[in-house]
Amino acid sequence: MKLDWYWIKQRPQYIAENLSKDNNVYVLYKYSYRRKNLQKNKTNSNIKLIPIFTIPNFLNKINVLKKASNFIIKSKIRKAVKKIKPDIIYFSSIFPVDYIPNNYKEKILYDCMDDYAVLETQPIVKEEAQLISRANIVLVTSEHLKKTIIDRYGNEITQKLFLVRNGFNALKVNNIEDNFHKAKPKYTISYIGTVSRWFDFDVLLASLKRYPKLKYKIIGPVDSNIDLPKNNRIQFLGTVENDKLYKVIKDDVALVMPFKLNKIVESVDPVKLYEYIYFNKNIITIKYQEIDRFKNYVYFYNNVEEYTKQVGEVLKNKKVKYNSIEREKFLQNNSWAKRAEKIEKIISQ
């Protein structure tokens, strides 16, 4: 993992935990010296965590230090591989292929979670092409991303490409209920996740003008290069532990995914939609082809006007768009445990 294990709990951690039920799993991750936004991420004791201590990221802007950092990471990975002798090396992000010892002949799995070529600031297409070429299995999280990878690297990789979507983790929250039957009117909408360059504050601000009682809560870390709007009806709460999230949002009228539609977003299978459904709330999200399968669970919008209209819709609604049976079936079919089972099946074949 390029991210610290204790960063916001996401696909790599959930997959590792579920794979560790029937396998010996070692997780090598780059240690972050900035501990402020990290979480506890208590994990299955079967996982062996191996932090890689190297030069802090803010110093990697200096070329000689960046090279030194990469050398340290490469050395630590090679040393670990030689000692552990794994049957499979699972890349949850892009690393140069030469980080693996030259005499390693076992299987390599690359989990391509995003379109890194447009997500990253530095050119990494060459590194990813080498990793895909060397890998025995390449996982992708969306149909759009699968097509993008084939278009970029050639049809010959099609046979080792497998779609394994994101999923949902059964959070330790017992009291998920339908709060709409309570008498008190609700005017707060929340967003859960990272605020980055694809976050669309314009739709939020437009809806605040339209509905004077409306308020927003933004729950999660904010990238350092983001200009935040100054509005006392938008509250930034920072990172909240997973098992405390429901307590923070349980009285909200809805949850939102207000993204600017771009190449990054079009390839995303958003984990937050799975989690939003678990929280049993009405959901407003930007519409794009990859998430059309969520249509029975969400309110879609295409522009500012439609977003404002959908906010009005959830403010006046007295019930959630989907029922408890639909919700339970969806969550059972889209758990991280199911995703790990599929990965194990792919590996065994």
FENKA-V231507 format. One record per helix or strand of 3 or more residues. SS is the DSSP state (H for helix, E for strand). FROM is the first residue (numbers start at 1). TO is the last residue. If there is no record, write none. Layout:
ss=[SS;SS]
from=[FROM;FROM]
to=[TO;TO]
This chain:
ss=[H;E;E;H;H;E;H;E;H;H;E;H;H;E;H;E;H;E;E;H;E;H;H;E;H;E;H;H;H]
from=[11;26;48;57;63;88;97;107;116;125;137;143;155;161;179;188;201;215;234;242;254;263;271;282;289;299;304;324;336]
to=[19;30;52;59;84;91;99;112;119;134;140;153;160;163;181;192;210;219;238;249;257;266;278;286;294;301;316;333;348]
